[in-house]
Amino acid sequence: EAEVAQSPRYKITEKSQAVAFWCDPISGHATLYWYRQILGQGLELLVQFQDESVVDDSQLPKDRFSAERLKGVDSTLKIQPAELGDSAMYLCASSPSTGGEEQYFGPGTRLTVT
Amino acid sequence: DQQVKQNSPSLSVQEGRISILNCDYTNSMFDYFLWYKKYPAEGPTFLISISSIKDKNEDGRFTVFLNKSAKHLSLHIVPSQPGDSAVYFCAATGANSKLTFGKGITLSVRP
């Protein structure tokens, strides 16, 4: 069964350092999402791509976060510089459509900023 | 402003009994609702959904009920099994196709 791949699974970094996460969606899925889940909170959408274009990045802290999906397939989310408050689970999801229904999630990257 | 609310952070039930997980929403433009289940160290997985044109959707042990007038939905798990122990997220979407998630509820099923 096709799955969304993410790496690394765990990342520990010091504040002010740069960190990057990678996501490979299910083949053929045009829509890719990056979410952040702070412990005890719901999932917060950071950015949504339709193919290589950003559809929604209204909640992305653009002073330090950036995301790209250059060829409309895999995607990278970067944080520079990392802050203590960035410690969270970063989840990638993909969907065959833009309808918002049934998104398929990867296992996530657990980021700890020290 | 939290548009999807899961007011109870946790629920504990006995194996074999019914689990009822509740979710409230405030945005009347939501027309499609989903439940996701999440185990530790894994991403959420889709469980069941319901369109606003329905008031009930059933899939095996899982049933979701929607009360549009009350802006309330619930997930019923019958019978509950220890493997159902997980965090359950309620999510809603509307015309903008954006999924809005609740904070989740941790279900513990005691053997």
gemmi code that builds the backbone of each chain (N, CA, C; Angstrom):
import gemmi

chains = {
    "A": [
        ("GLU", (0.842, -1.202, 0.000), (0.000, 0.000, 0.000), (0.873, 1.247, 0.000)),
        ("ALA", (0.547, 2.211, -0.859), (1.329, 3.434, -0.970), (1.229, 4.234, 0.319)),
        ("GLU", (2.355, 4.847, 0.675), (2.396, 5.632, 1.903), (3.100, 6.954, 1.653)),
        ("VAL", (2.835, 7.895, 2.547), (3.564, 9.158, 2.544), (4.842, 8.949, 3.355)),
        ("ALA", (5.962, 9.312, 2.763), (7.244, 9.138, 3.448), (7.737, 10.474, 3.981)),
        ("GLN", (8.300, 10.434, 5.180), (8.885, 11.620, 5.769), (10.224, 11.265, 6.385)),
        ("SER", (11.140, 12.219, 6.323), (12.411, 12.038, 7.021), (12.969, 13.390, 7.425)),
        ("PRO", (13.752, 13.441, 8.518), (13.968, 12.332, 9.432), (12.747, 12.091, 10.314)),
        ("ARG", (12.720, 11.017, 11.051), (11.621, 10.764, 11.971), (11.786, 11.589, 13.245)),
        ("TYR", (13.017, 11.791, 13.641), (13.308, 12.569, 14.837), (14.476, 13.511, 14.543)),
        ("LYS", (14.379, 14.712, 15.109), (15.443, 15.681, 14.917), (15.597, 16.518, 16.180)),
        ("ILE", (16.816, 16.572, 16.677), (17.134, 17.433, 17.810), (18.105, 18.479, 17.313)),
        ("THR", (17.791, 19.725, 17.551), (18.645, 20.801, 17.091), (18.717, 21.891, 18.144)),
        ("GLU", (19.765, 22.658, 18.093), (19.887, 23.785, 19.020), (19.196, 25.003, 18.421)),
        ("LYS", (18.694, 25.847, 19.296), (18.051, 27.069, 18.797), (19.055, 27.880, 17.994)),
        ("SER", (18.527, 28.570, 17.027), (19.242, 29.403, 16.062), (19.854, 28.590, 14.916)),
        ("GLN", (19.785, 27.262, 15.020), (20.276, 26.440, 13.916), (19.189, 26.289, 12.847)),
        ("ALA", (19.618, 25.845, 11.666), (18.687, 25.574, 10.580), (18.314, 24.103, 10.596)),
        ("VAL", (17.085, 23.807, 10.212), (16.624, 22.422, 10.160), (15.706, 22.267, 8.948)),
        ("ALA", (15.736, 21.082, 8.359), (14.910, 20.827, 7.176), (14.255, 19.469, 7.280)),
        ("PHE", (13.024, 19.404, 6.788), (12.264, 18.156, 6.776), (11.877, 17.850, 5.335)),
        ("TRP", (11.791, 16.551, 5.047), (11.478, 16.128, 3.691), (10.230, 15.277, 3.674)),
        ("CYS", (9.455, 15.405, 2.612), (8.227, 14.634, 2.456), (8.087, 14.154, 1.021)),
        ("ASP", (7.746, 12.890, 0.883), (7.456, 12.319, -0.429), (6.016, 11.823, -0.400)),
        ("PRO", (5.109, 12.476, -1.095), (3.697, 12.093, -1.014), (3.421, 10.809, -1.786)),
        ("ILE", (2.206, 10.348, -1.682), (1.780, 9.187, -2.457), (1.817, 9.568, -3.942)),
        ("SER", (2.319, 8.665, -4.743), (2.469, 8.938, -6.170), (1.133, 9.331, -6.799)),
        ("GLY", (1.166, 10.424, -7.533), (-0.046, 10.868, -8.213), (-0.890, 11.849, -7.426)),
        ("HIS", (-0.559, 12.027, -6.151), (-1.316, 12.977, -5.335), (-0.850, 14.393, -5.645)),
        ("ALA", (-1.786, 15.208, -6.106), (-1.437, 16.558, -6.534), (-1.316, 17.527, -5.360)),
        ("THR", (-2.028, 17.234, -4.290), (-2.076, 18.182, -3.169), (-1.216, 17.672, -2.024)),
        ("LEU", (-0.402, 18.554, -1.504), (0.494, 18.212, -0.401), (0.335, 19.256, 0.695)),
        ("TYR", (0.291, 18.778, 1.925), (0.091, 19.644, 3.078), (1.228, 19.448, 4.076)),
        ("TRP", (1.606, 20.531, 4.749), (2.480, 20.459, 5.921), (1.678, 20.969, 7.122)),
        ("TYR", (1.646, 20.150, 8.171), (0.973, 20.508, 9.416), (1.985, 20.530, 10.559)),
        ("ARG", (1.644, 21.285, 11.577), (2.409, 21.273, 12.813), (1.467, 20.906, 13.952)),
        ("GLN", (1.918, 20.001, 14.800), (1.127, 19.655, 15.973), (1.984, 19.854, 17.214)),
        ("ILE", (1.643, 20.875, 17.966), (2.273, 21.081, 19.260), (1.581, 20.162, 20.253)),
        ("LEU", (2.334, 19.603, 21.168), (1.807, 18.616, 22.109), (0.531, 19.115, 22.772)),
        ("GLY", (-0.528, 18.302, 22.667), (-1.791, 18.643, 23.298), (-2.678, 19.559, 22.474)),
        ("GLN", (-2.200, 19.916, 21.307), (-2.977, 20.799, 20.441), (-3.425, 20.065, 19.185)),
        ("GLY", (-4.292, 20.693, 18.436), (-4.718, 20.130, 17.164), (-3.676, 20.345, 16.087)),
        ("LEU", (-3.999, 19.852, 14.912), (-3.096, 20.015, 13.779), (-3.299, 21.395, 13.161)),
        ("GLU", (-2.213, 22.104, 12.980), (-2.237, 23.439, 12.398), (-1.649, 23.385, 10.996)),
        ("LEU", (-2.435, 23.767, 10.001), (-1.943, 23.763, 8.630), (-0.929, 24.888, 8.448)),
        ("LEU", (0.261, 24.509, 8.005), (1.292, 25.500, 7.731), (1.270, 25.935, 6.265)),
        ("VAL", (1.196, 24.960, 5.372), (1.228, 25.278, 3.948), (0.563, 24.171, 3.156)),
        ("GLN", (-0.103, 24.562, 2.077), (-0.739, 23.619, 1.170), (-0.262, 23.890, -0.242)),
        ("PHE", (0.160, 22.824, -0.922), (0.588, 22.909, -2.317), (-0.412, 22.199, -3.208)),
        ("GLN", (-0.656, 22.783, -4.351), (-1.357, 22.117, -5.438), (-0.319, 22.022, -6.550)),
        ("ASP", (0.126, 20.787, -6.800), (1.298, 20.583, -7.670), (2.456, 21.393, -7.098)),
        ("GLU", (3.062, 22.270, -7.860), (4.214, 23.013, -7.334), (3.826, 24.375, -6.765)),
        ("SER", (2.558, 24.715, -6.828), (2.123, 26.046, -6.412), (1.590, 26.053, -4.992)),
        ("VAL", (1.909, 27.113, -4.269), (1.374, 27.288, -2.921), (-0.071, 27.764, -3.006)),
        ("VAL", (-0.969, 27.026, -2.358), (-2.384, 27.380, -2.335), (-2.724, 28.173, -1.075)),
        ("ASP", (-2.101, 27.796, 0.018), (-2.394, 28.437, 1.298), (-1.153, 28.372, 2.170)),
        ("ASP", (-0.619, 29.497, 2.520), (0.487, 29.551, 3.488), (0.223, 30.641, 4.515)),
        ("SER", (-1.060, 30.881, 4.782), (-1.448, 31.975, 5.664), (-0.965, 31.785, 7.102)),
        ("GLN", (-0.769, 30.537, 7.521), (-0.330, 30.283, 8.891), (1.160, 29.960, 8.971)),
        ("LEU", (1.869, 30.107, 7.891), (3.308, 29.818, 7.877), (4.081, 31.043, 8.371)),
        ("PRO", (4.864, 30.898, 9.434), (5.684, 32.032, 9.921), (6.812, 32.319, 8.927)),
        ("LYS", (6.541, 33.191, 8.016), (7.418, 33.326, 6.852), (8.770, 33.971, 7.177)),
        ("ASP", (8.890, 34.543, 8.374), (10.186, 35.114, 8.716), (11.231, 34.033, 8.961)),
        ("ARG", (10.765, 32.828, 9.303), (11.724, 31.770, 9.599), (11.427, 30.455, 8.895)),
        ("PHE", (10.227, 30.286, 8.411), (9.828, 29.044, 7.765), (9.750, 29.253, 6.251)),
        ("SER", (10.138, 28.217, 5.530), (9.956, 28.223, 4.085), (9.631, 26.808, 3.631)),
        ("ALA", (8.893, 26.730, 2.541), (8.526, 25.423, 2.006), (8.583, 25.482, 0.493)),
        ("GLU", (8.982, 24.361, -0.080), (9.008, 24.307, -1.539), (8.628, 22.927, -2.028)),
        ("ARG", (8.139, 22.907, -3.251), (7.772, 21.653, -3.926), (8.076, 21.875, -5.398)),
        ("LEU", (9.353, 21.944, -5.676), (9.828, 22.456, -6.960), (9.286, 21.706, -8.174)),
        ("LYS", (9.235, 20.401, -8.111), (8.802, 19.627, -9.282), (7.392, 19.087, -9.091)),
        ("GLY", (6.725, 19.581, -8.063), (5.366, 19.141, -7.832), (5.256, 17.730, -7.297)),
        ("VAL", (6.378, 17.209, -6.779), (6.332, 15.849, -6.235), (6.680, 15.928, -4.745)),
        ("ASP", (7.984, 15.747, -4.416), (8.353, 15.807, -3.010), (8.510, 17.265, -2.557)),
        ("SER", (8.581, 17.416, -1.245), (8.581, 18.763, -0.683), (9.554, 18.852, 0.480)),
        ("THR", (10.054, 20.062, 0.715), (10.945, 20.331, 1.835), (10.400, 21.497, 2.646)),
        ("LEU", (10.402, 21.339, 3.952), (10.031, 22.407, 4.877), (11.273, 22.776, 5.669)),
        ("LYS", (11.596, 24.049, 5.690), (12.811, 24.502, 6.370), (12.488, 25.524, 7.450)),
        ("ILE", (13.257, 25.454, 8.523), (13.144, 26.442, 9.597), (14.546, 27.021, 9.829)),
        ("GLN", (14.638, 28.331, 9.744), (15.917, 28.979, 9.995), (15.682, 30.418, 10.454)),
        ("PRO", (16.080, 30.773, 11.657), (16.654, 29.911, 12.685), (15.569, 29.248, 13.536)),
        ("ALA", (15.847, 28.077, 14.053), (14.895, 27.380, 14.906), (14.814, 28.063, 16.268)),
        ("GLU", (13.602, 28.059, 16.832), (13.365, 28.614, 18.163), (12.796, 27.518, 19.059)),
        ("LEU", (12.897, 27.730, 20.359), (12.419, 26.719, 21.300), (10.945, 26.373, 21.052)),
        ("GLY", (10.162, 27.376, 20.701), (8.738, 27.166, 20.485), (8.408, 26.371, 19.230)),
        ("ASP", (9.417, 26.068, 18.425), (9.188, 25.273, 17.217), (9.153, 23.779, 17.522)),
        ("SER", (9.470, 23.414, 18.737), (9.427, 21.991, 19.114), (8.008, 21.476, 18.930)),
        ("ALA", (7.866, 20.480, 18.092), (6.535, 19.981, 17.731), (6.704, 18.775, 16.811)),
        ("MET", (5.552, 18.185, 16.459), (5.521, 17.148, 15.425), (5.155, 17.836, 14.115)),
        ("TYR", (5.933, 17.598, 13.082), (5.652, 18.162, 11.765), (5.165, 17.027, 10.866)),
        ("LEU", (3.932, 17.178, 10.417), (3.287, 16.123, 9.646), (3.071, 16.572, 8.211)),
        ("CYS", (3.340, 15.658, 7.314), (3.072, 15.886, 5.897), (1.896, 15.009, 5.502)),
        ("ALA", (1.038, 15.521, 4.656), (-0.098, 14.741, 4.164), (-0.263, 15.001, 2.684)),
        ("SER", (-0.888, 14.066, 2.000), (-1.183, 14.278, 0.588), (-2.597, 13.830, 0.287)),
        ("SER", (-3.111, 14.351, -0.796), (-4.474, 14.063, -1.199), (-4.538, 14.078, -2.713)),
        ("PRO", (-5.349, 13.191, -3.285), (-5.442, 13.179, -4.748), (-6.180, 14.388, -5.302)),
        ("SER", (-6.939, 15.079, -4.412), (-7.722, 16.205, -4.887), (-7.523, 17.379, -3.953)),
        ("THR", (-8.164, 18.481, -4.285), (-8.078, 19.656, -3.422), (-9.320, 19.804, -2.565)),
        ("GLY", (-10.137, 18.759, -2.555), (-11.411, 18.843, -1.860), (-11.319, 18.834, -0.358)),
        ("GLY", (-10.139, 18.588, 0.157), (-10.002, 18.578, 1.608), (-10.392, 17.264, 2.234)),
        ("GLU", (-11.072, 16.394, 1.481), (-11.448, 15.122, 2.043), (-10.254, 14.195, 2.120)),
        ("GLU", (-10.354, 13.273, 3.008), (-9.407, 12.208, 3.239), (-7.976, 12.488, 2.794)),
        ("GLN", (-7.216, 13.008, 3.711), (-5.807, 13.213, 3.499), (-5.046, 12.035, 4.099)),
        ("TYR", (-3.955, 11.691, 3.448), (-3.122, 10.580, 3.889), (-1.861, 11.161, 4.522)),
        ("PHE", (-1.628, 10.787, 5.757), (-0.533, 11.372, 6.520), (0.701, 10.479, 6.549)),
        ("GLY", (1.842, 11.134, 6.598), (3.087, 10.437, 6.862), (3.268, 10.245, 8.355)),
        ("PRO", (4.368, 9.596, 8.764), (4.592, 9.305, 10.180), (5.017, 10.528, 10.983)),
        ("GLY", (5.406, 11.599, 10.300), (5.789, 12.823, 10.998), (7.261, 12.889, 11.356)),
        ("THR", (7.714, 14.107, 11.628), (9.052, 14.355, 12.150), (8.895, 15.040, 13.498)),
        ("ARG", (9.450, 14.404, 14.530), (9.403, 14.999, 15.868), (10.617, 15.897, 16.034)),
        ("LEU", (10.378, 17.192, 16.130), (11.470, 18.166, 16.284), (11.566, 18.615, 17.731)),
        ("THR", (12.763, 18.559, 18.254), (13.049, 19.098, 19.587), (14.135, 20.150, 19.438)),
        ("VAL", (13.803, 21.359, 19.868), (14.771, 22.453, 19.823), (15.267, 22.719, 21.236)),
        ("THR", (16.570, 22.658, 21.424), (17.148, 22.816, 22.779), (17.892, 24.142, 22.909)),
    ],
    "B": [
        ("ASP", (-9.769, 31.746, 17.474), (-11.120, 31.206, 17.571), (-11.122, 29.762, 17.085)),
        ("GLN", (-11.447, 28.861, 17.991), (-11.404, 27.456, 17.648), (-12.715, 27.056, 17.005)),
        ("GLN", (-12.667, 26.667, 15.744), (-13.894, 26.351, 15.025), (-14.343, 24.910, 15.214)),
        ("VAL", (-13.419, 24.050, 15.582), (-13.742, 22.651, 15.856), (-13.254, 22.352, 17.272)),
        ("LYS", (-14.199, 21.939, 18.114), (-13.872, 21.783, 19.520), (-14.091, 20.350, 19.984)),
        ("GLN", (-13.088, 19.815, 20.618), (-13.211, 18.529, 21.297), (-12.923, 18.832, 22.756)),
        ("ASN", (-13.976, 19.033, 23.504), (-13.842, 19.618, 24.838), (-13.305, 18.667, 25.893)),
        ("SER", (-13.453, 17.373, 25.646), (-12.925, 16.417, 26.615), (-11.557, 15.955, 26.135)),
        ("PRO", (-10.519, 16.106, 26.943), (-9.188, 15.701, 26.499), (-8.960, 14.194, 26.518)),
        ("SER", (-9.766, 13.491, 27.313), (-9.542, 12.054, 27.411), (-10.831, 11.326, 27.774)),
        ("LEU", (-10.825, 10.023, 27.455), (-11.959, 9.157, 27.757), (-11.423, 7.768, 28.041)),
        ("SER", (-11.947, 7.144, 29.086), (-11.534, 5.787, 29.423), (-12.766, 4.906, 29.490)),
        ("VAL", (-12.749, 3.781, 28.767), (-13.895, 2.873, 28.755), (-13.406, 1.440, 28.921)),
        ("GLN", (-14.314, 0.591, 29.330), (-14.020, -0.830, 29.497), (-14.147, -1.532, 28.151)),
        ("GLU", (-13.276, -2.475, 27.932), (-13.358, -3.285, 26.713), (-14.755, -3.864, 26.573)),
        ("GLY", (-15.289, -3.814, 25.352), (-16.611, -4.371, 25.091), (-17.724, -3.345, 25.208)),
        ("ARG", (-17.446, -2.237, 25.904), (-18.467, -1.205, 26.060), (-18.421, -0.232, 24.900)),
        ("ILE", (-19.353, 0.706, 24.901), (-19.398, 1.711, 23.852), (-18.504, 2.895, 24.208)),
        ("SER", (-17.772, 3.402, 23.216), (-17.027, 4.653, 23.363), (-17.765, 5.713, 22.561)),
        ("ILE", (-18.002, 6.850, 23.171), (-18.657, 7.973, 22.486), (-17.735, 9.175, 22.555)),
        ("LEU", (-17.265, 9.588, 21.398), (-16.363, 10.732, 21.314), (-17.120, 11.892, 20.684)),
        ("ASN", (-17.093, 13.025, 21.337), (-17.889, 14.168, 20.895), (-17.060, 15.269, 20.248)),
        ("CYS", (-17.726, 16.010, 19.389), (-17.066, 17.100, 18.667), (-18.117, 18.168, 18.365)),
        ("ASP", (-17.773, 19.411, 18.595), (-18.654, 20.535, 18.278), (-17.967, 21.474, 17.307)),
        ("TYR", (-18.745, 22.121, 16.473), (-18.160, 23.074, 15.548), (-18.973, 24.358, 15.541)),
        ("THR", (-18.343, 25.424, 15.118), (-19.016, 26.723, 15.154), (-19.299, 27.277, 13.760)),
        ("ASN", (-18.577, 26.799, 12.770), (-18.697, 27.352, 11.424), (-19.815, 26.647, 10.670)),
        ("SER", (-20.891, 27.347, 10.381), (-22.037, 26.739, 9.699), (-21.747, 26.435, 8.231)),
        ("MET", (-20.590, 26.891, 7.729), (-20.228, 26.613, 6.341), (-19.548, 25.250, 6.179)),
        ("PHE", (-19.207, 24.615, 7.272), (-18.635, 23.266, 7.182), (-19.695, 22.320, 6.632)),
        ("ASP", (-19.294, 21.489, 5.665), (-20.265, 20.565, 5.089), (-19.734, 19.125, 4.983)),
        ("TYR", (-18.541, 18.896, 5.521), (-17.987, 17.545, 5.469), (-17.124, 17.359, 6.696)),
        ("PHE", (-17.318, 16.225, 7.354), (-16.677, 16.012, 8.643), (-15.958, 14.662, 8.643)),
        ("LEU", (-14.806, 14.633, 9.278), (-13.982, 13.434, 9.270), (-13.471, 13.145, 10.667)),
        ("TRP", (-13.211, 11.880, 10.918), (-12.518, 11.456, 12.129), (-11.220, 10.775, 11.724)),
        ("TYR", (-10.156, 11.148, 12.423), (-8.856, 10.526, 12.222), (-8.420, 9.901, 13.537)),
        ("LYS", (-7.667, 8.814, 13.427), (-7.119, 8.140, 14.591), (-5.600, 8.235, 14.523)),
        ("LYS", (-4.987, 8.473, 15.674), (-3.528, 8.623, 15.681), (-2.921, 7.824, 16.823)),
        ("TYR", (-2.027, 6.893, 16.457), (-1.235, 6.176, 17.441), (0.045, 6.955, 17.703)),
        ("PRO", (0.670, 6.753, 18.864), (1.939, 7.429, 19.155), (2.991, 7.142, 18.093)),
        ("ALA", (3.747, 8.131, 17.727), (4.849, 8.013, 16.761), (4.369, 7.668, 15.353)),
        ("GLU", (3.079, 7.817, 15.103), (2.568, 7.612, 13.751), (1.749, 8.817, 13.329)),
        ("GLY", (1.565, 8.969, 12.011), (0.685, 10.022, 11.541), (-0.772, 9.618, 11.688)),
        ("PRO", (-1.681, 10.583, 11.673), (-3.112, 10.264, 11.749), (-3.552, 9.430, 10.546)),
        ("THR", (-4.502, 8.550, 10.776), (-5.082, 7.771, 9.692), (-6.579, 8.031, 9.640)),
        ("PHE", (-7.077, 8.125, 8.438), (-8.501, 8.387, 8.240), (-9.331, 7.228, 8.773)),
        ("LEU", (-10.411, 7.565, 9.461), (-11.262, 6.545, 10.063), (-12.633, 6.491, 9.396)),
        ("ILE", (-13.338, 7.590, 9.428), (-14.689, 7.628, 8.901), (-15.076, 9.080, 8.661)),
        ("SER", (-16.022, 9.290, 7.747), (-16.445, 10.656, 7.450), (-17.960, 10.709, 7.268)),
        ("ILE", (-18.473, 11.926, 7.215), (-19.894, 12.106, 6.982), (-20.114, 13.435, 6.284)),
        ("SER", (-21.004, 13.417, 5.322), (-21.390, 14.634, 4.626), (-22.545, 15.280, 5.367)),
        ("SER", (-22.697, 16.576, 5.192), (-23.753, 17.293, 5.901), (-25.154, 16.931, 5.411)),
        ("ILE", (-25.242, 16.211, 4.298), (-26.558, 15.801, 3.817), (-27.050, 14.544, 4.527)),
        ("LYS", (-26.184, 13.970, 5.339), (-26.547, 12.768, 6.095), (-26.528, 13.065, 7.581)),
        ("ASP", (-27.158, 12.202, 8.356), (-27.065, 12.354, 9.804), (-26.401, 11.143, 10.462)),
        ("LYS", (-26.071, 10.150, 9.642), (-25.432, 8.959, 10.203), (-24.632, 8.264, 9.124)),
        ("ASN", (-23.470, 7.774, 9.511), (-22.676, 6.937, 8.616), (-22.023, 5.848, 9.444)),
        ("GLU", (-22.140, 4.622, 8.966), (-21.680, 3.475, 9.744), (-20.656, 2.678, 8.954)),
        ("ASP", (-19.621, 2.248, 9.650), (-18.596, 1.409, 9.023), (-18.094, 0.429, 10.076)),
        ("GLY", (-18.660, -0.755, 10.049), (-18.257, -1.768, 11.020), (-18.596, -1.333, 12.431)),
        ("ARG", (-17.581, -1.310, 13.283), (-17.809, -0.933, 14.688), (-17.914, 0.585, 14.882)),
        ("PHE", (-17.678, 1.333, 13.840), (-17.623, 2.791, 13.939), (-18.848, 3.429, 13.288)),
        ("THR", (-19.481, 4.330, 14.020), (-20.621, 5.084, 13.502), (-20.433, 6.543, 13.851)),
        ("VAL", (-20.636, 7.405, 12.871), (-20.578, 8.833, 13.147), (-21.980, 9.400, 12.979)),
        ("PHE", (-22.382, 10.213, 13.941), (-23.673, 10.875, 13.934), (-23.457, 12.370, 13.800)),
        ("LEU", (-24.293, 12.996, 12.980), (-24.188, 14.440, 12.788), (-25.520, 15.100, 13.134)),
        ("ASN", (-25.463, 16.096, 13.980), (-26.637, 16.905, 14.335), (-26.339, 18.336, 13.899)),
        ("LYS", (-26.822, 18.667, 12.700), (-26.475, 19.974, 12.131), (-27.060, 21.132, 12.932)),
        ("SER", (-28.245, 20.954, 13.443), (-28.878, 22.063, 14.174), (-28.096, 22.392, 15.439)),
        ("ALA", (-27.511, 21.371, 16.032), (-26.711, 21.581, 17.239), (-25.238, 21.789, 16.926)),
        ("LYS", (-24.867, 21.657, 15.659), (-23.466, 21.747, 15.247), (-22.619, 20.797, 16.089)),
        ("HIS", (-23.066, 19.555, 16.084), (-22.438, 18.548, 16.928), (-22.330, 17.238, 16.174)),
        ("LEU", (-21.186, 16.588, 16.324), (-21.065, 15.238, 15.799), (-20.410, 14.348, 16.847)),
        ("SER", (-20.678, 13.073, 16.705), (-20.104, 12.128, 17.651), (-19.668, 10.865, 16.921)),
        ("LEU", (-18.667, 10.247, 17.459), (-18.152, 8.974, 16.954), (-18.446, 7.913, 18.003)),
        ("HIS", (-19.146, 6.873, 17.578), (-19.458, 5.755, 18.458), (-18.639, 4.549, 18.046)),
        ("ILE", (-18.005, 3.913, 18.998), (-17.236, 2.702, 18.745), (-17.858, 1.597, 19.592)),
        ("VAL", (-18.405, 0.588, 18.904), (-19.062, -0.511, 19.608), (-18.741, -1.845, 18.936)),
        ("PRO", (-18.230, -2.862, 19.633), (-17.710, -2.726, 20.986), (-16.295, -2.167, 20.981)),
        ("SER", (-15.914, -1.509, 22.022), (-14.561, -0.965, 22.109), (-13.551, -2.079, 22.351)),
        ("GLN", (-12.382, -1.928, 21.741), (-11.321, -2.915, 21.884), (-10.044, -2.208, 22.347)),
        ("PRO", (-9.159, -2.919, 23.038), (-7.915, -2.272, 23.500), (-7.124, -1.627, 22.357)),
        ("GLY", (-7.180, -2.216, 21.172), (-6.477, -1.651, 20.021), (-7.052, -0.336, 19.540)),
        ("ASP", (-8.219, 0.036, 20.066), (-8.805, 1.336, 19.718), (-8.169, 2.463, 20.525)),
        ("SER", (-7.375, 2.127, 21.512), (-6.725, 3.152, 22.333), (-5.804, 3.996, 21.451)),
        ("ALA", (-6.113, 5.275, 21.361), (-5.392, 6.180, 20.466), (-5.919, 7.598, 20.704)),
        ("VAL", (-5.364, 8.539, 19.974), (-5.903, 9.902, 19.966), (-6.814, 10.034, 18.750)),
        ("TYR", (-8.001, 10.560, 18.954), (-8.973, 10.718, 17.879), (-9.175, 12.207, 17.603)),
        ("PHE", (-8.980, 12.567, 16.336), (-9.162, 13.957, 15.920), (-10.432, 14.079, 15.094)),
        ("CYS", (-11.215, 15.064, 15.418), (-12.358, 15.462, 14.615), (-11.876, 16.548, 13.665)),
        ("ALA", (-12.349, 16.524, 12.414), (-11.951, 17.541, 11.444), (-13.158, 17.923, 10.600)),
        ("ALA", (-13.143, 19.136, 10.100), (-14.251, 19.622, 9.289), (-13.716, 20.431, 8.125)),
        ("THR", (-14.481, 20.439, 7.040), (-14.088, 21.220, 5.879), (-15.323, 21.797, 5.204)),
        ("GLY", (-15.098, 22.820, 4.403), (-16.205, 23.463, 3.700), (-15.786, 23.843, 2.301)),
        ("ALA", (-16.324, 24.921, 1.814), (-16.083, 25.327, 0.428), (-14.618, 25.659, 0.158)),
        ("ASN", (-13.893, 26.084, 1.166), (-12.489, 26.433, 0.936), (-11.578, 25.220, 0.949)),
        ("SER", (-12.172, 24.046, 1.173), (-11.439, 22.772, 1.103), (-10.356, 22.633, 2.155)),
        ("LYS", (-10.335, 23.488, 3.121), (-9.298, 23.441, 4.145), (-9.807, 22.630, 5.332)),
        ("LEU", (-9.033, 21.654, 5.764), (-9.409, 20.849, 6.925), (-9.068, 21.603, 8.196)),
        ("THR", (-10.045, 21.723, 9.091), (-9.823, 22.310, 10.403), (-9.961, 21.209, 11.432)),
        ("PHE", (-8.924, 21.024, 12.227), (-8.884, 19.929, 13.189), (-9.194, 20.417, 14.599)),
        ("GLY", (-9.803, 19.523, 15.377), (-9.908, 19.744, 16.809), (-8.615, 19.348, 17.490)),
        ("LYS", (-8.553, 19.521, 18.815), (-7.332, 19.239, 19.555), (-7.120, 17.757, 19.810)),
        ("GLY", (-8.146, 16.976, 19.595), (-8.018, 15.538, 19.795), (-8.466, 15.086, 21.162)),
        ("ILE", (-8.864, 13.839, 21.233), (-9.237, 13.228, 22.503), (-8.517, 11.893, 22.620)),
        ("THR", (-7.938, 11.645, 23.764), (-7.213, 10.395, 23.988), (-8.170, 9.348, 24.551)),
        ("LEU", (-8.367, 8.294, 23.790), (-9.237, 7.189, 24.220), (-8.386, 6.062, 24.779)),
        ("SER", (-8.745, 5.613, 25.956), (-8.086, 4.456, 26.557), (-9.139, 3.385, 26.767)),
        ("VAL", (-8.914, 2.208, 26.213), (-9.836, 1.092, 26.384), (-9.176, 0.094, 27.314)),
        ("ARG", (-9.780, -0.109, 28.461), (-9.212, -0.977, 29.496), (-9.607, -2.420, 29.235)),
        ("PRO", (-8.648, -3.349, 29.280), (-8.963, -4.767, 29.059), (-9.856, -5.318, 30.164)),
    ],
}
model = gemmi.Model(1)
for chain_id, residues in chains.items():
    chain = gemmi.Chain(chain_id)
    for i, (resn, *xyz) in enumerate(residues, 1):
        res = gemmi.Residue()
        res.name, res.seqid = resn, gemmi.SeqId(i, " ")
        for name, pos in zip(("N", "CA", "C"), xyz):
            atom = gemmi.Atom()
            atom.name, atom.element = name, gemmi.Element(name[0])
            atom.pos, atom.b_iso = gemmi.Position(*pos), 0.0
            res.add_atom(atom)
        chain.add_residue(res)
    model.add_chain(chain)
structure = gemmi.Structure()
structure.add_model(model)
structure.setup_entities()
